[in-house]
Amino acid sequence: MTKEEIFEGARKAIVERDVERAEELARRGLAEGVDPMELMNSGFIPGISEVGDLFGVGKLFLPELIQSAQAMQKVTEIINAALPNDVEKGKGTIIVGTVEGDIHDIGKTIVVSLFKANGFDVYDLGRDVPIDRFIEEAEKVKADIIGSSALLTTTMDVQRRLELKLKDLGLKGKYKTIVGGAPVTQRWANRIGADAFAIDAADGVKKAKELLGKD
């Protein structure tokens, strides 16, 4: 298989919820020398992004979404194991979570993995995270960045309220904020006053490095 065929097969396996095929392609890609993060970013992430879009417009339902997420979790474990262990640490501390009202955290495991692979200390708050929990955890671990993901248009407003709460508490300058998720855009980030918008996991790492001057 060419690299492009592996990428297309990976995308298709996630969309079609084929766990065995997804695992097979992850292992095959790595065995053929494809860079682990390129395999993730060019193969599997486009698949999970497509699944998120289909779910958002009602063309996929929750059981199907969960199956795709399970396939993605298996792939993430395989690719994580192939990442180098000698990663330079100390890039910064970030907390990430899917906002209150979102009952799945599709794709966030990839974000966590990629931040760790790039030397960040990551605290994963999971899904359905209230605003106060983001702030409490940031204070507790002395975070540099708060990353929030909204996966539905109906939950995007939680990101806006998080920005307002940080401002009200006088903490807006203390923490940098990155927003992401399927319906989230740069325009939305600008509107609510977030420090950065990330279109995907790799972009999130890039923006975090830029915000902290680590690029």
Backbone as ProteinMPNN parsed JSONL, in Angstrom:
{"seq_chain_A": "MTKEEIFEGARKAIVERDVERAEELARRGLAEGVDPMELMNSGFIPGISEVGDLFGVGKLFLPELIQSAQAMQKVTEIINAALPNDVEKGKGTIIVGTVEGDIHDIGKTIVVSLFKANGFDVYDLGRDVPIDRFIEEAEKVKADIIGSSALLTTTMDVQRRLELKLKDLGLKGKYKTIVGGAPVTQRWANRIGADAFAIDAADGVKKAKELLGKD", "coords_chain_A": {"N_chain_A": [[0.842, -1.206, 0.0], [0.444, 2.241, -0.753], [1.461, 5.269, 0.957], [-0.584, 7.119, 0.84], [-2.76, 5.486, 0.335], [-2.895, 4.077, 2.712], [-3.557, 6.174, 4.459], [-6.099, 6.909, 3.453], [-7.475, 4.516, 3.817], [-7.377, 4.378, 6.589], [-8.906, 6.6, 7.353], [-11.39, 5.803, 6.304], [-11.874, 3.454, 7.757], [-12.375, 4.411, 10.334], [-14.662, 5.989, 9.915], [-16.414, 4.015, 9.07], [-16.579, 2.513, 11.311], [-14.96, 0.318, 11.826], [-13.226, -1.473, 13.8], [-11.222, -3.496, 13.855], [-10.049, -3.258, 11.298], [-9.088, -0.648, 11.454], [-7.155, -0.887, 13.485], [-5.44, -2.687, 12.211], [-4.514, -1.148, 10.032], [-3.222, 0.91, 11.378], [-1.084, -0.458, 12.568], [0.13, -1.474, 10.26], [0.84, 0.849, 8.858], [2.754, 1.962, 10.613], [4.636, -0.104, 10.589], [5.531, 0.111, 8.016], [6.98, 2.363, 8.112], [5.783, 4.862, 8.29], [5.512, 8.071, 9.71], [4.47, 8.321, 13.089], [2.789, 10.494, 14.015], [2.095, 11.691, 11.626], [0.631, 9.676, 10.483], [-1.515, 9.639, 12.238], [-2.515, 12.316, 11.995], [-3.017, 12.645, 9.245], [-4.454, 10.443, 8.502], [-6.193, 9.061, 10.507], [-7.372, 11.158, 12.069], [-8.766, 12.823, 10.156], [-10.835, 11.022, 9.647], [-12.2, 10.776, 12.131], [-12.968, 13.375, 12.431], [-14.753, 13.642, 10.336], [-16.722, 11.884, 11.223], [-17.584, 13.275, 13.506], [-18.689, 15.52, 12.256], [-20.8, 14.329, 10.803], [-22.339, 13.354, 12.899], [-23.038, 15.737, 14.08], [-24.842, 16.843, 12.253], [-26.892, 15.106, 12.352], [-26.745, 12.731, 10.905], [-25.485, 10.556, 11.852], [-25.836, 8.482, 14.726], [-25.768, 8.299, 18.359], [-24.91, 5.625, 19.29], [-23.423, 4.758, 17.053], [-21.516, 6.739, 16.9], [-20.118, 6.256, 19.265], [-18.995, 3.775, 18.667], [-17.188, 4.47, 16.625], [-15.555, 6.137, 18.125], [-14.479, 4.276, 19.872], [-12.934, 2.742, 18.118], [-11.121, 4.703, 17.434], [-9.88, 5.12, 19.882], [-8.494, 2.695, 20.258], [-6.68, 2.829, 18.127], [-5.269, 5.107, 18.865], [-3.931, 4.186, 21.141], [-2.191, 2.315, 19.974], [-0.631, 3.968, 18.331], [0.386, 5.753, 20.203], [2.141, 4.071, 21.578], [4.161, 3.901, 19.782], [5.375, 6.318, 19.768], [8.24, 8.393, 20.43], [10.089, 8.007, 23.484], [11.839, 9.759, 24.575], [11.08, 12.445, 24.92], [11.41, 15.934, 25.135], [10.731, 17.525, 28.146], [8.689, 19.893, 30.035], [7.457, 21.901, 28.556], [5.189, 23.222, 29.25], [2.099, 23.527, 31.132], [-1.058, 22.179, 30.634], [-4.586, 22.11, 30.851], [-7.253, 20.126, 29.74], [-10.546, 19.709, 28.481], [-13.842, 18.54, 27.65], [-16.649, 20.506, 27.178], [-19.335, 21.291, 29.519], [-22.361, 19.577, 28.982], [-21.681, 18.296, 26.673], [-21.684, 14.991, 25.873], [-19.894, 13.189, 24.938], [-16.409, 12.653, 24.23], [-15.074, 12.736, 21.823], [-12.188, 12.456, 19.941], [-10.676, 13.928, 21.779], [-8.862, 12.378, 23.173], [-6.828, 12.091, 21.371], [-5.838, 14.664, 21.25], [-4.817, 14.95, 23.857], [-2.819, 12.956, 23.811], [-1.104, 13.956, 21.824], [-0.242, 16.403, 22.866], [1.176, 15.483, 25.101], [3.159, 14.047, 23.775], [4.598, 16.112, 22.781], [5.864, 17.235, 24.914], [4.374, 18.557, 26.883], [2.83, 18.915, 30.114], [-0.106, 17.342, 30.844], [-3.441, 17.599, 31.899], [-6.267, 15.813, 31.923], [-9.577, 16.474, 31.947], [-11.78, 15.144, 31.13], [-15.151, 14.607, 29.98], [-18.174, 16.627, 29.656], [-17.668, 18.83, 31.363], [-17.991, 21.178, 33.93], [-17.861, 24.806, 34.062], [-16.677, 25.869, 36.43], [-15.093, 23.748, 37.234], [-13.032, 23.634, 35.329], [-11.679, 25.984, 36.021], [-11.04, 25.619, 38.748], [-9.32, 23.397, 38.58], [-7.279, 24.443, 37.02], [-6.22, 26.352, 38.757], [-5.386, 24.657, 40.794], [-3.359, 23.007, 39.659], [-1.662, 24.849, 38.718], [-1.807, 25.728, 36.01], [-0.797, 26.622, 32.658], [-2.274, 26.908, 30.395], [-5.706, 26.734, 29.473], [-7.639, 24.466, 27.87], [-10.508, 24.083, 25.983], [-13.07, 22.06, 24.623], [-15.786, 22.089, 22.437], [-18.33, 20.232, 21.133], [-20.755, 20.39, 19.968], [-23.094, 22.668, 18.489], [-24.866, 23.599, 20.321], [-23.519, 23.587, 22.718], [-21.454, 25.338, 22.56], [-21.657, 27.838, 23.766], [-20.846, 27.533, 26.361], [-18.098, 27.81, 26.308], [-17.868, 30.55, 25.86], [-18.954, 31.495, 28.261], [-17.073, 30.526, 30.025], [-14.857, 32.118, 29.407], [-15.893, 34.595, 30.241], [-16.232, 34.114, 32.988], [-13.593, 33.735, 33.836], [-12.641, 36.296, 33.364], [-14.257, 37.8, 35.119], [-13.309, 36.854, 37.55], [-10.83, 37.893, 37.594], [-8.816, 36.468, 36.38], [-8.167, 36.28, 33.751], [-5.813, 37.133, 32.549], [-4.025, 35.432, 33.664], [-4.203, 32.815, 32.741], [-3.812, 31.327, 29.569], [-6.1, 30.732, 26.917], [-7.404, 28.165, 24.867], [-9.609, 27.302, 22.33], [-11.622, 24.755, 20.815], [-13.099, 22.216, 18.666], [-15.684, 20.615, 16.728], [-17.759, 22.498, 15.696], [-16.571, 24.915, 16.188], [-14.913, 27.999, 15.439], [-12.392, 30.305, 14.142], [-13.493, 32.815, 14.099], [-15.442, 32.599, 16.11], [-13.779, 32.218, 18.333], [-12.484, 34.708, 18.396], [-14.668, 36.33, 18.902], [-15.509, 35.602, 21.498], [-13.297, 36.136, 22.995], [-11.199, 34.346, 23.376], [-7.8, 33.159, 23.591], [-6.709, 31.655, 21.544], [-7.577, 29.658, 18.67], [-7.966, 26.283, 17.804], [-7.807, 24.151, 15.103], [-7.419, 21.445, 14.919], [-5.803, 18.633, 16.576], [-2.994, 18.783, 16.122], [-2.73, 21.455, 15.384], [-3.502, 22.589, 17.767], [-1.328, 22.029, 19.468], [0.625, 23.52, 18.155], [-0.419, 26.15, 18.447], [-0.407, 26.35, 21.237], [2.338, 26.279, 21.813], [3.081, 28.643, 20.559], [1.653, 30.536, 22.098], [2.958, 30.309, 24.528], [5.486, 30.991, 23.898], [7.229, 28.999, 23.077], [7.825, 28.06, 20.649]], "CA_chain_A": [[0.0, 0.0, 0.0], [1.128, 3.525, -0.679], [1.123, 6.025, 2.157], [-1.896, 7.734, 0.618], [-3.765, 4.428, 0.476], [-3.011, 3.819, 4.151], [-4.296, 7.298, 5.038], [-7.502, 6.818, 3.036], [-8.032, 3.353, 4.499], [-7.529, 4.729, 8.002], [-10.076, 7.473, 7.443], [-12.579, 5.004, 6.015], [-12.095, 2.505, 8.856], [-12.99, 5.13, 11.45], [-16.024, 6.369, 9.511], [-17.231, 2.796, 8.985], [-16.592, 1.91, 12.654], [-14.311, -0.989, 11.682], [-12.137, -1.441, 14.773], [-10.138, -4.398, 13.442], [-9.375, -2.675, 10.137], [-8.364, 0.532, 11.93], [-5.959, -1.373, 14.174], [-4.57, -3.289, 11.196], [-3.883, -0.082, 9.256], [-2.288, 1.607, 12.264], [0.123, -1.293, 12.675], [0.77, -1.572, 8.948], [1.475, 2.13, 8.577], [3.957, 2.07, 11.444], [5.592, -1.108, 10.112], [6.073, 0.575, 6.746], [7.81, 3.538, 8.349], [5.058, 6.131, 8.318], [5.662, 8.783, 10.984], [3.262, 8.101, 13.897], [1.883, 11.63, 14.061], [1.563, 11.887, 10.274], [-0.4, 8.645, 10.349], [-2.659, 10.1, 13.006], [-3.064, 13.578, 11.497], [-3.442, 12.564, 7.843], [-5.292, 9.271, 8.298], [-7.277, 8.791, 11.45], [-8.073, 12.366, 12.503], [-9.813, 13.18, 9.187], [-11.964, 10.114, 9.824], [-12.974, 11.108, 13.323], [-13.562, 14.687, 12.164], [-15.926, 13.382, 9.492], [-17.731, 11.289, 12.105], [-18.132, 14.363, 14.308], [-19.548, 16.336, 11.39], [-22.014, 13.557, 10.505], [-23.134, 13.328, 14.129], [-23.54, 17.09, 14.302], [-25.986, 17.133, 11.374], [-27.915, 14.085, 12.549], [-26.624, 11.591, 9.99], [-25.006, 9.449, 12.68], [-26.434, 8.521, 16.052], [-24.81, 8.108, 19.444], [-24.248, 4.304, 19.307], [-22.433, 4.724, 15.974], [-20.45, 7.646, 17.327], [-19.334, 5.561, 20.289], [-18.203, 2.741, 17.994], [-16.064, 5.149, 15.973], [-14.666, 6.601, 19.192], [-13.765, 3.097, 20.375], [-11.904, 2.448, 17.119], [-10.106, 5.755, 17.551], [-9.143, 4.868, 21.118], [-7.567, 1.585, 19.992], [-5.638, 3.35, 17.241], [-4.458, 6.035, 19.657], [-3.053, 3.373, 21.99], [-1.146, 1.742, 19.12], [0.265, 5.035, 17.879], [1.092, 6.243, 21.398], [3.231, 3.142, 21.896], [5.226, 4.087, 18.796], [5.98, 7.641, 19.924], [9.511, 8.345, 21.165], [9.991, 8.239, 24.929], [12.81, 10.762, 25.003], [10.523, 13.753, 24.607], [11.819, 17.011, 26.033], [9.612, 17.925, 28.994], [8.728, 21.259, 30.526], [6.949, 22.89, 27.599], [4.091, 23.951, 29.866], [1.031, 22.713, 31.709], [-2.352, 22.467, 30.02], [-5.725, 21.273, 31.218], [-8.181, 20.019, 28.616], [-11.811, 19.065, 28.797], [-14.992, 18.782, 26.788], [-17.48, 21.359, 28.024], [-20.589, 20.797, 30.09], [-23.413, 19.363, 27.992], [-21.184, 17.348, 25.673], [-21.633, 13.693, 26.55], [-18.79, 12.377, 24.419], [-15.177, 13.441, 24.095], [-14.473, 12.191, 20.618], [-11.019, 13.184, 19.465], [-9.869, 14.569, 22.823], [-7.743, 11.499, 23.535], [-5.742, 12.396, 20.446], [-5.275, 15.938, 21.7], [-4.009, 14.656, 25.047], [-1.636, 12.199, 23.388], [-0.201, 14.793, 21.044], [0.385, 17.355, 23.787], [2.175, 14.742, 25.873], [4.26, 13.712, 22.868], [5.352, 17.334, 22.53], [6.525, 17.707, 26.122], [3.495, 19.271, 27.811], [2.137, 18.204, 31.189], [-1.517, 17.439, 30.469], [-4.46, 17.123, 32.833], [-7.477, 15.55, 31.148], [-10.749, 16.554, 32.822], [-12.847, 14.299, 30.606], [-16.255, 15.218, 29.238], [-19.253, 17.226, 30.445], [-16.933, 19.528, 32.428], [-18.531, 22.494, 34.278], [-16.929, 25.933, 34.011], [-15.924, 25.982, 37.682], [-14.098, 22.67, 37.304], [-11.884, 24.091, 34.544], [-10.951, 27.014, 36.76], [-10.493, 25.002, 39.963], [-8.192, 22.538, 38.214], [-6.198, 25.323, 36.563], [-5.613, 26.908, 39.969], [-4.776, 23.562, 41.554], [-2.132, 22.478, 39.034], [-0.89, 25.996, 38.211], [-1.783, 25.541, 34.557], [-0.482, 27.742, 31.774], [-3.303, 26.989, 29.358], [-6.968, 26.008, 29.604], [-8.153, 24.091, 26.558], [-11.88, 23.568, 26.053], [-13.618, 21.558, 23.37], [-17.243, 22.022, 22.327], [-18.561, 19.385, 19.966], [-22.084, 20.668, 19.432], [-23.395, 24.103, 18.472], [-25.638, 23.908, 21.528], [-22.645, 23.684, 23.898], [-20.401, 26.332, 22.333], [-21.8, 28.993, 24.656], [-20.097, 27.266, 27.595], [-16.773, 28.402, 26.115], [-18.028, 31.991, 26.081], [-19.163, 31.724, 29.691], [-15.788, 30.28, 30.686], [-14.063, 33.338, 29.23], [-16.474, 35.631, 31.101], [-15.963, 33.784, 34.387], [-12.174, 34.033, 34.065], [-12.524, 37.755, 33.415], [-14.9, 38.253, 36.354], [-12.463, 36.464, 38.682], [-9.518, 38.524, 37.443], [-7.852, 35.422, 36.014], [-8.034, 36.198, 32.295], [-4.406, 37.288, 32.173], [-3.217, 34.384, 34.301], [-4.249, 31.608, 31.913], [-4.134, 31.416, 28.151], [-7.2, 29.823, 26.597], [-7.526, 27.653, 23.503], [-10.907, 26.669, 22.096], [-11.685, 23.896, 19.644], [-14.299, 21.406, 18.526], [-16.201, 20.577, 15.355], [-18.438, 23.701, 15.203], [-15.846, 26.109, 16.646], [-14.158, 28.674, 14.384], [-11.576, 31.441, 14.565], [-14.42, 33.927, 14.345], [-16.022, 32.381, 17.438], [-12.72, 32.47, 19.317], [-12.314, 36.162, 18.466], [-15.879, 36.914, 19.482], [-15.615, 35.361, 22.945], [-12.082, 36.59, 23.66], [-10.214, 33.281, 23.621], [-6.464, 33.51, 23.106], [-6.394, 30.934, 20.31], [-8.473, 28.629, 18.145], [-7.242, 25.151, 17.222], [-8.673, 23.414, 14.184], [-7.235, 20.022, 15.206], [-4.839, 18.369, 17.647], [-1.68, 19.299, 15.757], [-2.819, 22.913, 15.449], [-3.549, 22.927, 19.186], [0.052, 22.025, 19.963], [1.29, 24.672, 17.531], [-0.92, 27.37, 19.08], [0.059, 26.36, 22.623], [3.752, 26.669, 21.781], [3.132, 30.067, 20.217], [1.166, 31.307, 23.244], [3.936, 30.25, 25.619], [6.797, 31.363, 23.38], [8.074, 27.798, 23.051], [7.952, 27.602, 19.266]], "C_chain_A": [[0.87, 1.245, 0.0], [0.707, 4.226, 0.613], [-0.28, 6.63, 2.03], [-3.019, 6.71, 0.773], [-3.977, 4.063, 1.944], [-3.835, 4.915, 4.813], [-5.786, 7.202, 4.711], [-8.189, 5.629, 3.708], [-8.29, 3.625, 5.968], [-8.765, 5.597, 8.205], [-11.368, 6.665, 7.305], [-12.906, 4.042, 7.159], [-12.77, 3.176, 10.046], [-14.435, 5.481, 11.119], [-16.947, 5.155, 9.5], [-17.241, 1.99, 10.284], [-15.989, 0.509, 12.655], [-13.058, -1.022, 12.56], [-10.953, -2.288, 14.306], [-9.345, -3.824, 12.273], [-8.555, -1.451, 10.552], [-7.065, 0.123, 12.624], [-4.945, -1.935, 13.179], [-3.813, -2.212, 10.416], [-2.916, 0.735, 10.099], [-0.978, 0.833, 12.353], [0.87, -1.362, 11.341], [1.498, -0.275, 8.597], [2.775, 2.301, 9.339], [5.034, 1.111, 10.953], [6.256, -0.671, 8.811], [6.807, 1.906, 6.872], [7.108, 4.877, 8.294], [5.232, 6.772, 9.693], [4.369, 8.658, 11.799], [2.28, 9.266, 13.874], [1.32, 11.962, 12.683], [0.438, 10.885, 10.014], [-1.677, 9.074, 11.067], [-3.326, 11.303, 12.339], [-3.611, 13.492, 10.078], [-4.383, 11.393, 7.566], [-6.488, 9.201, 9.224], [-8.053, 10.035, 11.877], [-9.09, 12.845, 11.464], [-11.049, 12.286, 9.298], [-12.829, 10.5, 11.002], [-13.614, 12.476, 13.18], [-14.821, 14.536, 11.32], [-17.061, 12.786, 10.318], [-18.393, 12.372, 12.954], [-19.071, 15.245, 13.506], [-20.873, 15.627, 11.104], [-22.943, 13.495, 11.715], [-23.801, 14.685, 14.355], [-24.752, 17.435, 13.452], [-27.044, 16.027, 11.411], [-27.868, 12.899, 11.611], [-26.003, 10.363, 10.661], [-25.637, 9.591, 14.05], [-25.417, 8.092, 17.103], [-24.168, 6.722, 19.466], [-23.162, 4.181, 18.237], [-21.238, 5.601, 16.313], [-19.527, 6.958, 18.327], [-18.464, 4.479, 19.661], [-16.99, 3.346, 17.285], [-15.051, 5.63, 17.009], [-13.861, 5.442, 19.77], [-12.65, 2.688, 19.415], [-10.762, 3.45, 17.23], [-9.255, 5.559, 18.802], [-8.114, 3.761, 20.923], [-6.387, 2.05, 19.148], [-4.69, 4.27, 18.01], [-3.478, 5.275, 20.541], [-1.893, 2.791, 21.184], [-0.132, 2.809, 18.719], [1.036, 5.629, 19.049], [2.31, 5.385, 21.707], [4.416, 3.317, 20.951], [5.912, 5.442, 18.913], [7.269, 7.537, 20.728], [9.318, 8.674, 22.635], [10.885, 9.373, 25.413], [12.352, 12.169, 24.642], [11.008, 14.776, 25.627], [10.604, 17.485, 26.827], [9.687, 19.426, 29.298], [8.238, 22.307, 29.555], [5.838, 23.748, 28.215], [3.045, 22.987, 30.386], [-0.306, 23.146, 31.124], [-3.416, 21.544, 30.599], [-6.688, 21.279, 30.034], [-9.451, 19.309, 29.063], [-12.856, 19.396, 27.752], [-16.074, 19.422, 27.646], [-18.771, 20.691, 28.481], [-21.675, 20.714, 29.015], [-22.996, 18.439, 26.872], [-20.973, 16.0, 26.342], [-20.593, 12.753, 25.962], [-17.566, 13.27, 24.258], [-14.374, 12.936, 22.904], [-13.3, 13.071, 20.168], [-10.132, 13.763, 20.554], [-8.702, 13.694, 23.259], [-6.55, 11.736, 22.62], [-5.053, 13.684, 20.853], [-4.344, 15.711, 22.886], [-2.716, 13.956, 24.658], [-0.621, 13.091, 22.693], [0.483, 15.842, 21.913], [1.477, 16.669, 24.61], [3.395, 14.425, 25.023], [5.143, 14.918, 22.578], [5.881, 17.985, 23.807], [5.683, 18.511, 27.086], [3.028, 18.341, 28.934], [0.641, 18.421, 30.959], [-2.413, 16.855, 31.553], [-5.779, 17.029, 32.07], [-8.681, 15.505, 32.083], [-11.919, 15.716, 32.318], [-13.918, 15.094, 29.875], [-17.279, 15.809, 30.199], [-18.691, 18.005, 31.639], [-17.549, 20.907, 32.695], [-17.441, 23.568, 34.248], [-16.058, 25.988, 35.26], [-14.841, 24.92, 37.801], [-12.845, 23.03, 36.506], [-11.016, 25.03, 35.38], [-10.305, 26.439, 38.015], [-9.259, 24.164, 39.65], [-7.001, 23.371, 37.753], [-5.461, 25.928, 37.755], [-4.823, 25.841, 40.723], [-3.431, 23.142, 40.976], [-1.231, 23.581, 38.49], [-0.698, 25.89, 36.695], [-1.341, 26.808, 33.837], [-1.629, 27.991, 30.801], [-4.534, 26.182, 29.764], [-7.485, 25.737, 28.195], [-9.544, 23.502, 26.688], [-12.365, 23.175, 24.665], [-15.135, 21.522, 23.453], [-17.565, 21.292, 21.034], [-19.929, 19.583, 19.33], [-22.317, 22.174, 19.443], [-24.131, 24.52, 19.74], [-24.764, 24.053, 22.769], [-21.537, 24.719, 23.73], [-20.456, 27.482, 23.328], [-21.089, 28.789, 25.988], [-18.689, 27.852, 27.485], [-16.82, 29.91, 26.345], [-18.169, 32.296, 27.566], [-17.899, 31.45, 30.504], [-14.897, 31.512, 30.58], [-14.571, 34.452, 30.147], [-16.151, 35.381, 32.569], [-14.504, 34.074, 34.732], [-11.964, 35.538, 34.206], [-13.092, 38.303, 34.72], [-14.036, 37.97, 37.58], [-11.076, 37.099, 38.624], [-8.428, 37.553, 37.042], [-7.565, 35.372, 34.517], [-6.579, 36.322, 31.846], [-3.513, 36.184, 32.707], [-3.129, 33.139, 33.438], [-4.526, 31.968, 30.459], [-5.248, 30.409, 27.865], [-7.174, 29.444, 25.116], [-8.882, 26.971, 23.381], [-10.857, 25.845, 20.81], [-12.969, 23.099, 19.649], [-14.895, 21.578, 17.145], [-16.879, 21.87, 14.889], [-17.683, 25.001, 15.485], [-14.981, 26.669, 15.518], [-13.28, 29.774, 14.974], [-12.46, 32.642, 14.888], [-15.053, 33.818, 15.727], [-14.997, 32.681, 18.528], [-12.505, 33.968, 19.497], [-13.484, 36.804, 19.203], [-15.924, 36.757, 20.994], [-14.362, 35.778, 23.711], [-11.098, 35.505, 24.033], [-8.867, 33.688, 23.029], [-6.117, 32.82, 21.798], [-7.51, 29.961, 19.959], [-7.621, 27.537, 17.521], [-8.19, 24.339, 16.358], [-8.576, 21.907, 14.397], [-6.149, 19.868, 16.264], [-3.473, 18.971, 17.341], [-1.651, 20.821, 15.826], [-2.867, 23.38, 16.898], [-2.165, 22.988, 19.799], [0.8, 23.239, 19.434], [0.88, 25.975, 18.218], [-0.438, 27.47, 20.526], [1.515, 26.797, 22.699], [3.893, 28.154, 21.482], [2.718, 30.93, 21.406], [2.194, 31.384, 24.362], [5.346, 30.604, 25.157], [7.765, 30.206, 23.315], [8.349, 27.327, 21.628], [9.386, 27.766, 18.764]], "O_chain_A": [[1.902, 1.297, 0.669], [-0.259, 3.836, 1.268], [-1.053, 6.647, 2.988], [-4.095, 7.028, 1.278], [-5.097, 3.775, 2.366], [-4.708, 4.631, 5.633], [-6.633, 7.391, 5.584], [-9.345, 5.725, 4.119], [-9.286, 3.169, 6.531], [-9.565, 5.36, 9.11], [-12.307, 6.825, 8.085], [-14.074, 3.839, 7.489], [-13.635, 2.583, 10.692], [-15.329, 5.293, 11.944], [-18.116, 5.25, 9.874], [-17.838, 0.916, 10.35], [-16.441, -0.374, 13.385], [-11.97, -0.649, 12.122], [-9.808, -1.839, 14.36], [-8.116, -3.894, 12.256], [-7.449, -1.246, 10.051], [-6.01, 0.71, 12.383], [-3.744, -1.688, 13.293], [-2.615, -2.346, 10.169], [-1.897, 1.204, 9.592], [0.103, 1.407, 12.227], [2.099, -1.312, 11.309], [2.625, -0.298, 8.102], [3.78, 2.733, 8.776], [6.211, 1.468, 10.905], [7.399, -1.034, 8.535], [7.207, 2.503, 5.872], [7.761, 5.92, 8.256], [5.114, 6.098, 10.717], [3.283, 8.868, 11.259], [1.075, 9.059, 13.73], [0.199, 12.457, 12.573], [-0.575, 11.218, 9.399], [-2.781, 8.889, 10.555], [-4.54, 11.317, 12.139], [-4.567, 14.191, 9.741], [-5.034, 11.35, 6.522], [-7.638, 9.271, 8.792], [-9.273, 9.973, 12.03], [-10.191, 13.243, 11.846], [-12.171, 12.737, 9.073], [-14.054, 10.547, 10.889], [-14.682, 12.722, 13.74], [-15.825, 15.209, 11.553], [-18.225, 13.143, 10.132], [-19.615, 12.388, 13.105], [-20.115, 15.67, 14.001], [-21.938, 16.243, 11.154], [-24.164, 13.573, 11.583], [-24.959, 14.77, 14.763], [-25.599, 18.225, 13.869], [-27.973, 16.015, 10.603], [-28.831, 12.138, 11.521], [-26.002, 9.27, 10.095], [-25.939, 10.702, 14.487], [-24.343, 7.588, 16.776], [-22.953, 6.642, 19.649], [-22.113, 3.581, 18.473], [-20.092, 5.242, 16.042], [-18.304, 7.07, 18.238], [-17.321, 4.285, 20.075], [-15.893, 2.791, 17.343], [-13.842, 5.542, 16.796], [-12.693, 5.608, 20.118], [-11.553, 2.331, 19.845], [-9.589, 3.09, 17.131], [-8.049, 5.805, 18.782], [-6.978, 3.886, 21.38], [-5.238, 1.704, 19.425], [-3.473, 4.221, 17.831], [-2.322, 5.676, 20.676], [-0.753, 2.774, 21.649], [1.077, 2.578, 18.763], [2.209, 5.973, 18.908], [3.374, 5.898, 22.053], [5.538, 2.93, 21.275], [6.912, 5.694, 18.242], [7.382, 6.688, 21.612], [8.49, 9.513, 22.991], [10.711, 9.885, 26.518], [13.125, 12.977, 24.128], [11.014, 14.515, 26.831], [9.567, 17.809, 26.246], [10.611, 20.122, 28.878], [8.563, 23.485, 29.704], [5.58, 24.861, 27.757], [3.095, 21.787, 30.118], [-0.642, 24.33, 31.121], [-3.179, 20.355, 30.81], [-6.908, 22.315, 29.406], [-9.42, 18.423, 29.917], [-12.763, 20.409, 27.058], [-16.379, 18.924, 28.73], [-19.227, 19.692, 27.923], [-21.88, 21.652, 28.244], [-23.843, 17.859, 26.192], [-20.175, 15.881, 27.272], [-20.432, 11.632, 26.444], [-17.681, 14.492, 24.163], [-13.161, 12.74, 22.981], [-13.436, 14.288, 20.038], [-8.964, 14.062, 20.303], [-7.663, 14.21, 23.672], [-5.4, 11.599, 23.038], [-3.827, 13.783, 20.807], [-3.223, 16.219, 22.914], [-1.639, 14.325, 25.127], [0.58, 12.991, 22.944], [1.662, 16.137, 21.717], [2.566, 17.214, 24.789], [4.53, 14.523, 25.492], [6.297, 14.767, 22.179], [6.297, 19.143, 23.791], [6.222, 19.097, 28.025], [2.855, 17.139, 28.73], [0.181, 19.56, 30.889], [-2.17, 15.759, 32.057], [-6.332, 18.037, 31.631], [-8.793, 14.604, 32.915], [-12.935, 15.592, 33.001], [-13.638, 16.111, 29.24], [-17.258, 15.531, 31.398], [-19.163, 17.866, 32.767], [-17.623, 21.727, 31.78], [-16.255, 23.271, 34.391], [-14.839, 26.138, 35.164], [-13.792, 25.161, 38.398], [-11.727, 22.766, 36.949], [-9.794, 24.891, 35.44], [-9.149, 26.74, 38.312], [-8.266, 24.218, 40.377], [-5.853, 23.047, 38.057], [-4.232, 26.007, 37.761], [-3.728, 26.099, 41.224], [-2.47, 22.944, 41.719], [-0.19, 23.316, 37.889], [0.419, 25.956, 36.182], [-1.494, 27.918, 34.347], [-1.917, 29.13, 30.433], [-4.421, 25.092, 30.325], [-7.736, 26.665, 27.426], [-9.744, 22.532, 27.419], [-12.106, 23.859, 23.675], [-15.704, 20.997, 24.41], [-17.118, 21.695, 19.96], [-20.224, 19.012, 18.28], [-21.795, 22.878, 20.308], [-24.027, 25.666, 20.177], [-25.221, 24.589, 23.778], [-20.762, 24.951, 24.658], [-19.422, 28.04, 23.693], [-20.763, 29.759, 26.671], [-18.148, 28.34, 28.477], [-15.914, 30.477, 26.955], [-17.57, 33.247, 28.069], [-17.679, 32.068, 31.546], [-14.256, 31.904, 31.555], [-13.778, 35.168, 30.758], [-15.835, 36.312, 33.309], [-14.215, 34.6, 35.806], [-11.204, 35.993, 35.062], [-12.484, 39.165, 35.354], [-14.029, 38.748, 38.535], [-10.246, 36.868, 39.503], [-7.252, 37.78, 37.325], [-6.806, 34.518, 34.061], [-6.168, 35.687, 30.876], [-2.379, 36.018, 32.257], [-2.091, 32.477, 33.406], [-5.373, 32.812, 30.166], [-5.322, 29.358, 28.502], [-6.954, 30.282, 24.241], [-9.257, 26.16, 24.227], [-10.156, 26.183, 19.857], [-13.822, 23.276, 20.518], [-14.639, 22.575, 16.469], [-16.604, 22.315, 13.774], [-18.117, 26.072, 15.061], [-14.392, 25.917, 14.741], [-13.405, 30.128, 16.146], [-12.199, 33.386, 15.833], [-15.189, 34.816, 16.435], [-15.316, 33.324, 19.528], [-12.359, 34.446, 20.622], [-13.303, 37.705, 20.022], [-16.333, 37.678, 21.7], [-14.36, 35.774, 24.942], [-10.252, 35.705, 24.904], [-8.808, 34.47, 22.08], [-5.316, 33.338, 21.02], [-8.271, 29.51, 20.815], [-6.669, 27.822, 16.795], [-9.242, 23.894, 16.817], [-9.518, 21.171, 14.102], [-5.636, 20.859, 16.784], [-2.863, 19.6, 18.206], [-0.665, 21.409, 16.271], [-2.338, 24.442, 17.227], [-1.862, 23.901, 20.567], [1.522, 23.906, 20.176], [1.73, 26.807, 18.535], [-0.097, 28.557, 20.99], [1.88, 27.599, 23.559], [4.723, 28.839, 22.078], [3.358, 31.941, 21.692], [2.292, 32.394, 25.059], [6.295, 30.526, 25.938], [8.972, 30.385, 23.476], [9.023, 26.318, 21.421], [9.68, 27.431, 17.616]]}, "name": "protein", "num_of_chains": 1, "seq": "MTKEEIFEGARKAIVERDVERAEELARRGLAEGVDPMELMNSGFIPGISEVGDLFGVGKLFLPELIQSAQAMQKVTEIINAALPNDVEKGKGTIIVGTVEGDIHDIGKTIVVSLFKANGFDVYDLGRDVPIDRFIEEAEKVKADIIGSSALLTTTMDVQRRLELKLKDLGLKGKYKTIVGGAPVTQRWANRIGADAFAIDAADGVKKAKELLGKD"}
